[in-house]
Amino acid sequence: MTFETDTNIGPGGLLQLAHLPFPEGWQVHVKVEPKPQGARQRNGFAFGLHAGMVEIPADFDVPLPDSFWLGTEATGQD
């Protein structure tokens, strides 16, 4: 199980983690990765940003020939 959270370093360099979703008595490994002040947190993807920028051919889902998978298909290069 992996749990990630963001927190700030307090006075004297104290790191305080509260409300972790683990039962009392568990041992956990804590990894601290510094993040520059003012760094923006990524909140996911904005769907539709690139709509219409890619055109998928009509034969996209046509099975490829065995020669493609076996590496024997002619590439047109000499």
Buried (B, 14 or more C-beta within 10 A) or exposed (E): EEEEEEEEEEEEEEEEEEEEEEEEEEEEEEEEEEEEEEEEEEEEEEEEEEEEEEEEEEEEEEEEEEEEEEEEEEEEEE
